[in-house]
Amino acid sequence: MDEKGHPRFEWLVNRGPQKGTLIYYIFDLIKLGEVDLRGEPLRKRKEKLKKLLKNQPRLLYIDHMEPEGLAMFAGAMALGLEGVVAKDSKSPYVEGPQVTSYWLKIKNKDFERQEKVEFKH
């Protein structure tokens, strides 16, 4: 995270003298101990994950934002972020690189040339 609290993925790719705080965003749990959770619905996997990450300041749990999805996407665009990932809360975990209908990466088409996006409620 940079000094404004924004993620800077390019700092991970282009390692160098950047200063910031490394935060690990965690949004799914596929195994807990010896228990394989891939067949469980995403919502159940996330419930287990949330309990595990309490009081972990650099491990950031990403909640499911179903009712606020459009507002979150608009906020991501306003911040000039690359986009968001939408996942079906009932979906099992599917290993990549196969394409499924369970998740969708929604990109900001103006990400490379965007300076500022304004949106109104």
TITORDREN-541133 format. One record per atom (N, C-alpha, C): residue number from 1; residue in one letter; chain; atom name; x, y, z. Coordinates in pm, 1 decimal, always signed. Atoms other than C-alpha are relative to their C-alpha. Layout:
N
<rec NUM; 'A'; 'A'; 'CA'; <X; Y; Z>>
...
***
This chain:
121
<rec 1; 'M'; 'A'; 'N'; <+84.8; -116.4; +0.0>>
<rec 1; 'M'; 'A'; 'CA'; <+0.0; +0.0; +0.0>>
<rec 1; 'M'; 'A'; 'C'; <+90.0; +123.4; +0.0>>
<rec 2; 'D'; 'A'; 'N'; <-77.9; -123.2; +1.6>>
<rec 2; 'D'; 'A'; 'CA'; <+127.2; +343.7; -80.0>>
<rec 2; 'D'; 'A'; 'C'; <-41.6; +89.8; +116.3>>
<rec 3; 'E'; 'A'; 'N'; <+27.1; -91.7; -111.1>>
<rec 3; 'E'; 'A'; 'CA'; <+113.2; +645.3; +152.6>>
<rec 3; 'E'; 'A'; 'C'; <-146.0; +43.7; +7.8>>
<rec 4; 'K'; 'A'; 'N'; <+142.9; -33.6; +0.3>>
<rec 4; 'K'; 'A'; 'CA'; <-250.5; +707.3; +51.3>>
<rec 4; 'K'; 'A'; 'C'; <-87.7; -120.6; +31.1>>
<rec 5; 'G'; 'A'; 'N'; <+75.6; +121.2; -29.1>>
<rec 5; 'G'; 'A'; 'CA'; <-351.9; +350.1; +132.4>>
<rec 5; 'G'; 'A'; 'C'; <-50.6; -72.3; -122.9>>
<rec 6; 'H'; 'A'; 'N'; <+40.7; +64.9; +124.3>>
<rec 6; 'H'; 'A'; 'CA'; <-387.7; +247.3; -232.2>>
<rec 6; 'H'; 'A'; 'C'; <+94.1; -114.7; -33.5>>
<rec 7; 'P'; 'A'; 'N'; <-87.0; +110.8; +40.0>>
<rec 7; 'P'; 'A'; 'CA'; <-263.1; -88.1; -358.6>>
<rec 7; 'P'; 'A'; 'C'; <+86.3; +38.8; -119.7>>
<rec 8; 'R'; 'A'; 'N'; <-93.4; -28.7; +109.3>>
<rec 8; 'R'; 'A'; 'CA'; <+38.1; -69.7; -589.8>>
<rec 8; 'R'; 'A'; 'C'; <+57.8; -130.8; -51.1>>
<rec 9; 'F'; 'A'; 'N'; <-42.1; +129.4; +52.4>>
<rec 9; 'F'; 'A'; 'CA'; <+60.7; -401.2; -773.4>>
<rec 9; 'F'; 'A'; 'C'; <+132.0; +9.8; -75.1>>
<rec 10; 'E'; 'A'; 'N'; <-123.1; -14.8; +77.9>>
<rec 10; 'E'; 'A'; 'CA'; <+336.5; -267.4; -996.4>>
<rec 10; 'E'; 'A'; 'C'; <+124.3; -0.9; +88.3>>
<rec 11; 'W'; 'A'; 'N'; <-113.8; +6.7; -90.9>>
<rec 11; 'W'; 'A'; 'CA'; <+561.8; -243.2; -688.9>>
<rec 11; 'W'; 'A'; 'C'; <+44.2; -143.9; +21.3>>
<rec 12; 'L'; 'A'; 'N'; <-37.0; +141.5; -13.9>>
<rec 12; 'L'; 'A'; 'CA'; <+548.5; -622.0; -660.8>>
<rec 12; 'L'; 'A'; 'C'; <+68.7; -50.4; -126.3>>
<rec 13; 'V'; 'A'; 'N'; <-54.8; +42.5; +128.3>>
<rec 13; 'V'; 'A'; 'CA'; <+625.7; -666.0; -1029.4>>
<rec 13; 'V'; 'A'; 'C'; <+135.9; +64.2; -24.7>>
<rec 14; 'N'; 'A'; 'N'; <-123.1; -76.4; +24.1>>
<rec 14; 'N'; 'A'; 'CA'; <+894.6; -396.2; -1055.0>>
<rec 14; 'N'; 'A'; 'C'; <+67.2; +30.7; +133.6>>
<rec 15; 'R'; 'A'; 'N'; <-62.3; -18.5; -130.8>>
<rec 15; 'R'; 'A'; 'CA'; <+1085.4; -445.9; -733.7>>
<rec 15; 'R'; 'A'; 'C'; <+107.9; +105.0; -7.4>>
<rec 16; 'G'; 'A'; 'N'; <-98.8; -106.0; -3.9>>
<rec 16; 'G'; 'A'; 'CA'; <+1299.1; -156.3; -632.7>>
<rec 16; 'G'; 'A'; 'C'; <-9.5; +74.3; +131.5>>
<rec 17; 'P'; 'A'; 'N'; <-7.8; -76.9; -124.7>>
<rec 17; 'P'; 'A'; 'CA'; <+1325.7; +124.3; -379.2>>
<rec 17; 'P'; 'A'; 'C'; <-134.3; +52.0; +52.6>>
<rec 18; 'Q'; 'A'; 'N'; <+129.4; -48.1; -46.3>>
<rec 18; 'Q'; 'A'; 'CA'; <+951.0; +166.4; -322.1>>
<rec 18; 'Q'; 'A'; 'C'; <-12.9; -16.5; +150.8>>
<rec 19; 'K'; 'A'; 'N'; <+27.5; +9.2; -142.9>>
<rec 19; 'K'; 'A'; 'CA'; <+836.1; +232.8; +30.6>>
<rec 19; 'K'; 'A'; 'C'; <-150.2; -12.3; +15.7>>
<rec 20; 'G'; 'A'; 'N'; <+141.1; +20.8; -23.4>>
<rec 20; 'G'; 'A'; 'CA'; <+504.4; +109.2; +152.9>>
<rec 20; 'G'; 'A'; 'C'; <-17.6; -112.2; +100.4>>
<rec 21; 'T'; 'A'; 'N'; <+31.9; +107.1; -92.5>>
<rec 21; 'T'; 'A'; 'CA'; <+331.5; -151.1; +364.1>>
<rec 21; 'T'; 'A'; 'C'; <-53.5; -117.8; -79.1>>
<rec 22; 'L'; 'A'; 'N'; <+45.2; +119.0; +69.4>>
<rec 22; 'L'; 'A'; 'CA'; <+293.5; -503.1; +234.7>>
<rec 22; 'L'; 'A'; 'C'; <-122.4; -55.9; +72.3>>
<rec 23; 'I'; 'A'; 'N'; <+125.2; +54.5; -51.5>>
<rec 23; 'I'; 'A'; 'CA'; <-63.6; -621.3; +286.8>>
<rec 23; 'I'; 'A'; 'C'; <-37.3; -118.1; -88.3>>
<rec 24; 'Y'; 'A'; 'N'; <+40.4; +119.3; +73.6>>
<rec 24; 'Y'; 'A'; 'CA'; <-177.6; -970.1; +185.8>>
<rec 24; 'Y'; 'A'; 'C'; <-152.1; -6.1; +4.5>>
<rec 25; 'Y'; 'A'; 'N'; <+145.4; +4.9; +11.6>>
<rec 25; 'Y'; 'A'; 'CA'; <-538.1; -957.5; +64.4>>
<rec 25; 'Y'; 'A'; 'C'; <-42.1; -144.6; -20.7>>
<rec 26; 'I'; 'A'; 'N'; <+41.2; +140.0; +7.0>>
<rec 26; 'I'; 'A'; 'CA'; <-708.2; -1292.1; +122.5>>
<rec 26; 'I'; 'A'; 'C'; <-151.1; -5.7; -17.0>>
<rec 27; 'F'; 'A'; 'N'; <+143.0; +2.7; +31.4>>
<rec 27; 'F'; 'A'; 'CA'; <-1045.8; -1370.3; -29.8>>
<rec 27; 'F'; 'A'; 'C'; <-55.5; -140.3; -14.1>>
<rec 28; 'D'; 'A'; 'N'; <+49.3; +136.5; +14.0>>
<rec 28; 'D'; 'A'; 'CA'; <-1068.9; -1749.0; -37.9>>
<rec 28; 'D'; 'A'; 'C'; <+86.6; -94.5; +82.9>>
<rec 29; 'L'; 'A'; 'N'; <-69.3; +101.5; -78.7>>
<rec 29; 'L'; 'A'; 'CA'; <-971.6; -2057.9; +161.2>>
<rec 29; 'L'; 'A'; 'C'; <-30.7; -134.6; -64.3>>
<rec 30; 'I'; 'A'; 'N'; <+25.6; +125.8; +70.5>>
<rec 30; 'I'; 'A'; 'CA'; <-924.3; -2385.2; -22.6>>
<rec 30; 'I'; 'A'; 'C'; <+36.1; -124.2; +82.8>>
<rec 31; 'K'; 'A'; 'N'; <-35.4; +111.6; -85.8>>
<rec 31; 'K'; 'A'; 'CA'; <-777.4; -2600.3; +255.4>>
<rec 31; 'K'; 'A'; 'C'; <+16.5; +51.7; +141.7>>
<rec 32; 'L'; 'A'; 'N'; <-14.3; -35.2; -141.2>>
<rec 32; 'L'; 'A'; 'CA'; <-795.2; -2589.6; +634.4>>
<rec 32; 'L'; 'A'; 'C'; <+53.7; -122.4; +71.3>>
<rec 33; 'G'; 'A'; 'N'; <-64.7; +119.4; -53.6>>
<rec 33; 'G'; 'A'; 'CA'; <-549.0; -2826.4; +795.6>>
<rec 33; 'G'; 'A'; 'C'; <+4.9; -105.3; -109.0>>
<rec 34; 'E'; 'A'; 'N'; <+5.1; +108.1; +99.1>>
<rec 34; 'E'; 'A'; 'CA'; <-604.4; -3154.5; +615.0>>
<rec 34; 'E'; 'A'; 'C'; <-134.4; -4.6; -73.0>>
<rec 35; 'V'; 'A'; 'N'; <+134.6; +0.4; +59.7>>
<rec 35; 'V'; 'A'; 'CA'; <-960.5; -3065.4; +509.2>>
<rec 35; 'V'; 'A'; 'C'; <-0.7; +80.0; -130.1>>
<rec 36; 'D'; 'A'; 'N'; <+11.5; -62.5; +131.5>>
<rec 36; 'D'; 'A'; 'CA'; <-1009.6; -2987.2; +139.4>>
<rec 36; 'D'; 'A'; 'C'; <-135.1; +71.0; -7.7>>
<rec 37; 'L'; 'A'; 'N'; <+122.8; -79.5; +1.9>>
<rec 37; 'L'; 'A'; 'CA'; <-1265.2; -2705.3; +110.5>>
<rec 37; 'L'; 'A'; 'C'; <-44.0; +38.5; -141.1>>
<rec 38; 'R'; 'A'; 'N'; <+29.5; -43.1; +136.9>>
<rec 38; 'R'; 'A'; 'CA'; <-1268.3; -2669.2; -269.7>>
<rec 38; 'R'; 'A'; 'C'; <-142.4; -30.4; -45.0>>
<rec 39; 'G'; 'A'; 'N'; <+136.2; +34.4; +38.8>>
<rec 39; 'G'; 'A'; 'CA'; <-1609.4; -2837.1; -301.9>>
<rec 39; 'G'; 'A'; 'C'; <-106.5; +77.9; +75.2>>
<rec 40; 'E'; 'A'; 'N'; <+94.3; -80.9; -78.2>>
<rec 40; 'E'; 'A'; 'CA'; <-1770.5; -2606.8; -43.3>>
<rec 40; 'E'; 'A'; 'C'; <-32.9; +129.6; -74.9>>
<rec 41; 'P'; 'A'; 'N'; <+33.3; -129.1; +61.9>>
<rec 41; 'P'; 'A'; 'CA'; <-1955.8; -2294.1; -159.5>>
<rec 41; 'P'; 'A'; 'C'; <+92.6; +111.4; +49.6>>
<rec 42; 'L'; 'A'; 'N'; <-87.2; -112.1; -35.1>>
<rec 42; 'L'; 'A'; 'CA'; <-1748.4; -1974.2; -159.6>>
<rec 42; 'L'; 'A'; 'C'; <-42.3; +65.1; +131.2>>
<rec 43; 'R'; 'A'; 'N'; <+50.0; -66.3; -121.2>>
<rec 43; 'R'; 'A'; 'CA'; <-1969.2; -1820.3; +111.0>>
<rec 43; 'R'; 'A'; 'C'; <+45.8; -75.6; +126.1>>
<rec 44; 'K'; 'A'; 'N'; <-43.4; +79.2; -116.4>>
<rec 44; 'K'; 'A'; 'CA'; <-1887.5; -2108.7; +353.7>>
<rec 44; 'K'; 'A'; 'C'; <+151.0; +7.1; +18.4>>
<rec 45; 'R'; 'A'; 'N'; <-145.8; -10.1; -9.6>>
<rec 45; 'R'; 'A'; 'CA'; <-1516.8; -2096.7; +271.8>>
<rec 45; 'R'; 'A'; 'C'; <+40.6; +134.1; +58.8>>
<rec 46; 'K'; 'A'; 'N'; <-32.6; -134.0; -49.8>>
<rec 46; 'K'; 'A'; 'CA'; <-1514.4; -1722.9; +339.9>>
<rec 46; 'K'; 'A'; 'C'; <-33.5; +15.2; +148.3>>
<rec 47; 'E'; 'A'; 'N'; <+34.2; -4.2; -143.2>>
<rec 47; 'E'; 'A'; 'CA'; <-1687.7; -1769.7; +678.2>>
<rec 47; 'E'; 'A'; 'C'; <+113.9; -58.3; +82.8>>
<rec 48; 'K'; 'A'; 'N'; <-111.9; +62.7; -70.1>>
<rec 48; 'K'; 'A'; 'CA'; <-1407.1; -2002.3; +786.7>>
<rec 48; 'K'; 'A'; 'C'; <+123.8; +90.0; -5.1>>
<rec 49; 'L'; 'A'; 'N'; <-115.3; -88.0; +17.0>>
<rec 49; 'L'; 'A'; 'CA'; <-1143.1; -1764.6; +649.3>>
<rec 49; 'L'; 'A'; 'C'; <-7.6; +121.3; +92.3>>
<rec 50; 'K'; 'A'; 'N'; <+17.5; -120.2; -83.1>>
<rec 50; 'K'; 'A'; 'CA'; <-1284.5; -1464.0; +833.1>>
<rec 50; 'K'; 'A'; 'C'; <+38.1; -28.1; +145.3>>
<rec 51; 'K'; 'A'; 'N'; <-33.2; +37.2; -138.3>>
<rec 51; 'K'; 'A'; 'CA'; <-1251.7; -1646.1; +1166.9>>
<rec 51; 'K'; 'A'; 'C'; <+151.3; -14.6; +17.7>>
<rec 52; 'L'; 'A'; 'N'; <-144.4; +21.0; -8.4>>
<rec 52; 'L'; 'A'; 'CA'; <-888.3; -1734.7; +1091.8>>
<rec 52; 'L'; 'A'; 'C'; <+80.3; +130.0; +1.7>>
<rec 53; 'L'; 'A'; 'N'; <-78.9; -122.1; +20.5>>
<rec 53; 'L'; 'A'; 'CA'; <-781.7; -1379.1; +1008.3>>
<rec 53; 'L'; 'A'; 'C'; <-25.6; +110.3; +102.0>>
<rec 54; 'K'; 'A'; 'N'; <+22.8; -102.2; -103.3>>
<rec 54; 'K'; 'A'; 'CA'; <-904.2; -1195.1; +1318.2>>
<rec 54; 'K'; 'A'; 'C'; <+132.5; +40.0; +62.8>>
<rec 55; 'N'; 'A'; 'N'; <-119.2; -55.4; -65.4>>
<rec 55; 'N'; 'A'; 'CA'; <-636.2; -970.2; +1469.8>>
<rec 55; 'N'; 'A'; 'C'; <+129.6; -26.0; -76.3>>
<rec 56; 'Q'; 'A'; 'N'; <-117.4; +15.6; +85.2>>
<rec 56; 'Q'; 'A'; 'CA'; <-395.5; -1010.7; +1176.2>>
<rec 56; 'Q'; 'A'; 'C'; <+12.3; +127.4; -84.6>>
<rec 57; 'P'; 'A'; 'N'; <+0.4; -130.7; +67.3>>
<rec 57; 'P'; 'A'; 'CA'; <-312.8; -651.5; +1069.6>>
<rec 57; 'P'; 'A'; 'C'; <+50.8; +1.9; -143.8>>
<rec 58; 'R'; 'A'; 'N'; <-52.4; -1.2; +137.4>>
<rec 58; 'R'; 'A'; 'CA'; <-121.0; -738.7; +750.9>>
<rec 58; 'R'; 'A'; 'C'; <-63.3; -106.6; -87.9>>
<rec 59; 'L'; 'A'; 'N'; <+77.6; +96.8; +76.2>>
<rec 59; 'L'; 'A'; 'CA'; <-354.6; -1019.3; +642.7>>
<rec 59; 'L'; 'A'; 'C'; <-141.2; +55.2; -6.5>>
<rec 60; 'L'; 'A'; 'N'; <+126.8; -70.7; +12.6>>
<rec 60; 'L'; 'A'; 'CA'; <-662.2; -846.1; +507.5>>
<rec 60; 'L'; 'A'; 'C'; <-106.3; -88.6; -63.5>>
<rec 61; 'Y'; 'A'; 'N'; <+112.8; +79.2; +47.8>>
<rec 61; 'Y'; 'A'; 'CA'; <-983.0; -1045.1; +472.6>>
<rec 61; 'Y'; 'A'; 'C'; <-84.7; +85.9; -93.8>>
<rec 62; 'I'; 'A'; 'N'; <+84.8; -69.7; +96.4>>
<rec 62; 'I'; 'A'; 'CA'; <-1183.3; -943.0; +166.2>>
<rec 62; 'I'; 'A'; 'C'; <-138.4; -62.3; +6.4>>
<rec 63; 'D'; 'A'; 'N'; <+136.2; +48.8; -17.9>>
<rec 63; 'D'; 'A'; 'CA'; <-1554.7; -976.7; +237.4>>
<rec 63; 'D'; 'A'; 'C'; <-73.6; -7.3; -132.6>>
<rec 64; 'H'; 'A'; 'N'; <+87.5; +9.7; +116.6>>
<rec 64; 'H'; 'A'; 'CA'; <-1820.0; -1073.5; -14.6>>
<rec 64; 'H'; 'A'; 'C'; <-90.2; +123.4; +2.7>>
<rec 65; 'M'; 'A'; 'N'; <+71.1; -127.6; +1.6>>
<rec 65; 'M'; 'A'; 'CA'; <-1989.2; -746.8; -120.6>>
<rec 65; 'M'; 'A'; 'C'; <-118.9; -3.4; -95.2>>
<rec 66; 'E'; 'A'; 'N'; <+109.1; +21.5; +94.8>>
<rec 66; 'E'; 'A'; 'CA'; <-2298.0; -874.9; -300.7>>
<rec 66; 'E'; 'A'; 'C'; <-92.6; +120.1; -17.6>>
<rec 67; 'P'; 'A'; 'N'; <+92.5; -111.6; +23.5>>
<rec 67; 'P'; 'A'; 'CA'; <-2542.0; -589.9; -236.5>>
<rec 67; 'P'; 'A'; 'C'; <+69.1; +129.8; -41.0>>
<rec 68; 'E'; 'A'; 'N'; <-72.4; -124.1; +29.3>>
<rec 68; 'E'; 'A'; 'CA'; <-2270.0; -323.2; -276.1>>
<rec 68; 'E'; 'A'; 'C'; <+91.0; -11.9; -121.5>>
<rec 69; 'G'; 'A'; 'N'; <-90.9; +25.5; +110.6>>
<rec 69; 'G'; 'A'; 'CA'; <-2104.7; -464.1; -588.4>>
<rec 69; 'G'; 'A'; 'C'; <+14.5; +114.1; -98.6>>
<rec 70; 'L'; 'A'; 'N'; <-7.4; -109.6; +97.2>>
<rec 70; 'L'; 'A'; 'CA'; <-2194.1; -182.0; -827.0>>
<rec 70; 'L'; 'A'; 'C'; <+66.7; +123.5; +59.4>>
<rec 71; 'A'; 'A'; 'N'; <-62.5; -115.1; -65.6>>
<rec 71; 'A'; 'A'; 'CA'; <-2096.3; +86.4; -576.2>>
<rec 71; 'A'; 'A'; 'C'; <+150.1; -24.0; +17.5>>
<rec 72; 'M'; 'A'; 'N'; <-141.8; +31.6; -14.7>>
<rec 72; 'M'; 'A'; 'CA'; <-1766.7; -93.8; -512.5>>
<rec 72; 'M'; 'A'; 'C'; <+73.5; +17.0; -133.2>>
<rec 73; 'F'; 'A'; 'N'; <-61.8; -14.9; +131.1>>
<rec 73; 'F'; 'A'; 'CA'; <-1693.1; -107.8; -885.2>>
<rec 73; 'F'; 'A'; 'C'; <+16.1; +148.9; -34.4>>
<rec 74; 'A'; 'A'; 'N'; <-8.9; -144.2; +26.6>>
<rec 74; 'A'; 'A'; 'CA'; <-1771.1; +264.4; -920.7>>
<rec 74; 'A'; 'A'; 'C'; <+110.7; +63.5; +83.2>>
<rec 75; 'G'; 'A'; 'N'; <-107.5; -51.7; -85.6>>
<rec 75; 'G'; 'A'; 'CA'; <-1539.9; +336.3; -627.2>>
<rec 75; 'G'; 'A'; 'C'; <+137.1; -38.1; -52.3>>
<rec 76; 'A'; 'A'; 'N'; <-127.6; +44.5; +57.4>>
<rec 76; 'A'; 'A'; 'CA'; <-1262.4; +130.3; -784.4>>
<rec 76; 'A'; 'A'; 'C'; <+35.1; +84.2; -122.5>>
<rec 77; 'M'; 'A'; 'N'; <-24.9; -81.8; +118.2>>
<rec 77; 'M'; 'A'; 'CA'; <-1302.4; +328.5; -1106.3>>
<rec 77; 'M'; 'A'; 'C'; <+40.0; +141.7; +41.4>>
<rec 78; 'A'; 'A'; 'N'; <-31.0; -135.4; -46.5>>
<rec 78; 'A'; 'A'; 'CA'; <-1298.8; +659.6; -917.5>>
<rec 78; 'A'; 'A'; 'C'; <+142.3; +9.1; +53.8>>
<rec 79; 'L'; 'A'; 'N'; <-137.0; +2.8; -51.6>>
<rec 79; 'L'; 'A'; 'CA'; <-970.4; +557.8; -754.8>>
<rec 79; 'L'; 'A'; 'C'; <+102.2; -29.5; -108.7>>
<rec 80; 'G'; 'A'; 'N'; <-90.5; +30.7; +110.1>>
<rec 80; 'G'; 'A'; 'CA'; <-825.6; +467.9; -1094.7>>
<rec 80; 'G'; 'A'; 'C'; <+58.5; -139.8; +8.3>>
<rec 81; 'L'; 'A'; 'N'; <-49.3; +136.3; -12.3>>
<rec 81; 'L'; 'A'; 'CA'; <-786.6; +100.8; -1005.5>>
<rec 81; 'L'; 'A'; 'C'; <-28.9; -80.0; -126.1>>
<rec 82; 'E'; 'A'; 'N'; <+9.9; +81.0; +121.3>>
<rec 82; 'E'; 'A'; 'CA'; <-759.9; -172.8; -1266.7>>
<rec 82; 'E'; 'A'; 'C'; <-137.1; -63.6; -18.9>>
<rec 83; 'G'; 'A'; 'N'; <+131.3; +62.9; +11.4>>
<rec 83; 'G'; 'A'; 'CA'; <-1095.4; -334.6; -1190.2>>
<rec 83; 'G'; 'A'; 'C'; <-35.3; -77.1; +124.6>>
<rec 84; 'V'; 'A'; 'N'; <+44.7; +83.1; -111.6>>
<rec 84; 'V'; 'A'; 'CA'; <-1273.3; -583.7; -965.6>>
<rec 84; 'V'; 'A'; 'C'; <-22.8; -142.7; -49.8>>
<rec 85; 'V'; 'A'; 'N'; <+32.9; +138.3; +32.2>>
<rec 85; 'V'; 'A'; 'CA'; <-1339.5; -957.3; -954.7>>
<rec 85; 'V'; 'A'; 'C'; <-133.7; -31.7; +65.1>>
<rec 86; 'A'; 'A'; 'N'; <+131.9; +39.4; -49.3>>
<rec 86; 'A'; 'A'; 'CA'; <-1698.3; -1080.0; -919.9>>
<rec 86; 'A'; 'A'; 'C'; <-4.1; -152.6; +5.1>>
<rec 87; 'K'; 'A'; 'N'; <+7.0; +145.4; -16.9>>
<rec 87; 'K'; 'A'; 'CA'; <-1756.0; -1432.9; -784.6>>
<rec 87; 'K'; 'A'; 'C'; <-139.1; -39.3; +46.7>>
<rec 88; 'D'; 'A'; 'N'; <+127.4; +57.6; -42.2>>
<rec 88; 'D'; 'A'; 'CA'; <-2066.7; -1646.1; -740.5>>
<rec 88; 'D'; 'A'; 'C'; <+18.3; -54.0; +142.1>>
<rec 89; 'S'; 'A'; 'N'; <-16.1; +39.7; -140.6>>
<rec 89; 'S'; 'A'; 'CA'; <-2113.3; -1692.9; -363.0>>
<rec 89; 'S'; 'A'; 'C'; <-29.8; -147.3; +24.4>>
<rec 90; 'K'; 'A'; 'N'; <+33.5; +142.2; -15.4>>
<rec 90; 'K'; 'A'; 'CA'; <-2242.9; -2047.6; -416.8>>
<rec 90; 'K'; 'A'; 'C'; <+100.0; -90.7; -71.5>>
<rec 91; 'S'; 'A'; 'N'; <-89.7; +77.8; +85.7>>
<rec 91; 'S'; 'A'; 'CA'; <-1951.4; -2159.3; -636.4>>
<rec 91; 'S'; 'A'; 'C'; <+103.5; -79.5; +77.7>>
<rec 92; 'P'; 'A'; 'N'; <-114.0; +72.7; -54.9>>
<rec 92; 'P'; 'A'; 'CA'; <-1698.4; -2430.0; -556.4>>
<rec 92; 'P'; 'A'; 'C'; <+127.3; +66.3; -49.0>>
<rec 93; 'Y'; 'A'; 'N'; <-128.1; -50.2; +49.4>>
<rec 93; 'Y'; 'A'; 'CA'; <-1329.3; -2354.3; -599.9>>
<rec 93; 'Y'; 'A'; 'C'; <+38.4; -81.7; -123.0>>
<rec 94; 'V'; 'A'; 'N'; <-40.5; +66.4; +123.6>>
<rec 94; 'V'; 'A'; 'CA'; <-1219.2; -2433.8; -955.6>>
<rec 94; 'V'; 'A'; 'C'; <+143.2; +43.2; -30.7>>
<rec 95; 'E'; 'A'; 'N'; <-139.7; -31.5; +27.1>>
<rec 95; 'E'; 'A'; 'CA'; <-846.1; -2456.7; -1023.4>>
<rec 95; 'E'; 'A'; 'C'; <+17.8; +47.8; -142.7>>
<rec 96; 'G'; 'A'; 'N'; <-27.3; -54.9; +131.9>>
<rec 96; 'G'; 'A'; 'CA'; <-714.1; -2254.3; -1316.6>>
<rec 96; 'G'; 'A'; 'C'; <+95.0; -85.6; -77.6>>
<rec 97; 'P'; 'A'; 'N'; <+40.1; -121.0; +72.1>>
<rec 97; 'P'; 'A'; 'CA'; <-637.0; -2188.3; -1588.0>>
<rec 97; 'P'; 'A'; 'C'; <-134.8; -10.2; -70.2>>
<rec 98; 'Q'; 'A'; 'N'; <+125.5; +14.0; +72.1>>
<rec 98; 'Q'; 'A'; 'CA'; <-976.4; -2313.8; -1699.3>>
<rec 98; 'Q'; 'A'; 'C'; <-95.4; +115.9; +28.4>>
<rec 99; 'V'; 'A'; 'N'; <+97.3; -108.1; -10.3>>
<rec 99; 'V'; 'A'; 'CA'; <-1248.3; -2057.6; -1759.2>>
<rec 99; 'V'; 'A'; 'C'; <-130.7; -58.4; +52.0>>
<rec 100; 'T'; 'A'; 'N'; <+128.5; +44.3; -53.3>>
<rec 100; 'T'; 'A'; 'CA'; <-1566.8; -2092.9; -1555.9>>
<rec 100; 'T'; 'A'; 'C'; <-96.8; +117.6; -1.2>>
<rec 101; 'S'; 'A'; 'N'; <+100.9; -105.8; -11.2>>
<rec 101; 'S'; 'A'; 'CA'; <-1889.9; -1901.0; -1520.9>>
<rec 101; 'S'; 'A'; 'C'; <-13.2; +45.9; +144.8>>
<rec 102; 'Y'; 'A'; 'N'; <+9.3; -33.5; -141.7>>
<rec 102; 'Y'; 'A'; 'CA'; <-1829.2; -1875.5; -1144.8>>
<rec 102; 'Y'; 'A'; 'C'; <+62.6; +134.0; +36.9>>
<rec 103; 'W'; 'A'; 'N'; <-60.5; -129.0; -31.7>>
<rec 103; 'W'; 'A'; 'CA'; <-1613.3; -1564.8; -1156.9>>
<rec 103; 'W'; 'A'; 'C'; <+26.7; +78.9; -126.7>>
<rec 104; 'L'; 'A'; 'N'; <-17.2; -91.1; +112.5>>
<rec 104; 'L'; 'A'; 'CA'; <-1561.0; -1264.7; -1378.3>>
<rec 104; 'L'; 'A'; 'C'; <+89.7; +115.3; +43.1>>
<rec 105; 'K'; 'A'; 'N'; <-85.7; -116.6; -24.0>>
<rec 105; 'K'; 'A'; 'CA'; <-1282.6; -1006.0; -1389.4>>
<rec 105; 'K'; 'A'; 'C'; <-58.4; +115.4; -80.5>>
<rec 106; 'I'; 'A'; 'N'; <+61.0; -116.0; +65.1>>
<rec 106; 'I'; 'A'; 'CA'; <-1442.3; -669.9; -1465.5>>
<rec 106; 'I'; 'A'; 'C'; <+103.2; +111.2; +2.2>>
<rec 107; 'K'; 'A'; 'N'; <-110.3; -94.9; +10.0>>
<rec 107; 'K'; 'A'; 'CA'; <-1174.9; -434.8; -1590.1>>
<rec 107; 'K'; 'A'; 'C'; <-48.2; +141.1; -29.5>>
<rec 108; 'N'; 'A'; 'N'; <+18.9; -140.9; +31.3>>
<rec 108; 'N'; 'A'; 'CA'; <-1161.5; -59.5; -1607.0>>
<rec 108; 'N'; 'A'; 'C'; <+61.9; +20.4; -138.3>>
<rec 109; 'K'; 'A'; 'N'; <-52.4; -9.8; +137.0>>
<rec 109; 'K'; 'A'; 'CA'; <-1130.9; -14.4; -1983.2>>
<rec 109; 'K'; 'A'; 'C'; <+87.9; +121.7; -21.2>>
<rec 110; 'D'; 'A'; 'N'; <-80.8; -121.0; +12.4>>
<rec 110; 'D'; 'A'; 'CA'; <-974.0; +328.1; -1930.2>>
<rec 110; 'D'; 'A'; 'C'; <+119.3; +0.1; +96.4>>
<rec 111; 'F'; 'A'; 'N'; <-102.4; +6.7; -103.4>>
<rec 111; 'F'; 'A'; 'CA'; <-718.8; +204.7; -1673.3>>
<rec 111; 'F'; 'A'; 'C'; <+132.5; +62.8; -42.2>>
<rec 112; 'E'; 'A'; 'N'; <-130.4; -50.2; +43.3>>
<rec 112; 'E'; 'A'; 'CA'; <-409.0; +288.3; -1877.4>>
<rec 112; 'E'; 'A'; 'C'; <+1.7; +149.8; -27.0>>
<rec 113; 'R'; 'A'; 'N'; <-0.9; -142.4; +36.8>>
<rec 113; 'R'; 'A'; 'CA'; <-518.1; +635.7; -1986.7>>
<rec 113; 'R'; 'A'; 'C'; <-79.5; +88.3; +94.3>>
<rec 114; 'Q'; 'A'; 'N'; <+87.6; -72.5; -90.8>>
<rec 114; 'Q'; 'A'; 'CA'; <-740.2; +737.5; -1697.1>>
<rec 114; 'Q'; 'A'; 'C'; <+79.3; +82.6; +100.6>>
<rec 115; 'E'; 'A'; 'N'; <-57.6; -81.8; -105.1>>
<rec 115; 'E'; 'A'; 'CA'; <-645.6; +1024.8; -1470.4>>
<rec 115; 'E'; 'A'; 'C'; <-96.8; +11.7; +116.7>>
<rec 116; 'K'; 'A'; 'N'; <+99.2; -14.3; -104.1>>
<rec 116; 'K'; 'A'; 'CA'; <-970.7; +1071.0; -1279.6>>
<rec 116; 'K'; 'A'; 'C'; <-136.1; -36.7; -56.4>>
<rec 117; 'V'; 'A'; 'N'; <+136.4; +32.7; +38.7>>
<rec 117; 'V'; 'A'; 'CA'; <-1321.7; +927.9; -1295.9>>
<rec 117; 'V'; 'A'; 'C'; <-91.2; +59.5; +104.4>>
<rec 118; 'E'; 'A'; 'N'; <+98.0; -55.4; -92.8>>
<rec 118; 'E'; 'A'; 'CA'; <-1615.0; +1110.2; -1144.2>>
<rec 118; 'E'; 'A'; 'C'; <-129.0; -78.3; -16.7>>
<rec 119; 'F'; 'A'; 'N'; <+128.9; +65.8; +6.7>>
<rec 119; 'F'; 'A'; 'CA'; <-1937.4; +935.0; -1054.9>>
<rec 119; 'F'; 'A'; 'C'; <-93.2; +65.5; +99.3>>
<rec 120; 'K'; 'A'; 'N'; <+102.8; -60.1; -86.8>>
<rec 120; 'K'; 'A'; 'CA'; <-2259.8; +1054.3; -900.3>>
<rec 120; 'K'; 'A'; 'C'; <-93.7; -110.5; +45.2>>
<rec 121; 'H'; 'A'; 'N'; <+93.8; +99.7; -54.0>>
<rec 121; 'H'; 'A'; 'CA'; <-2496.3; +858.6; -679.8>>
<rec 121; 'H'; 'A'; 'C'; <-135.0; +14.4; -64.6>>
***
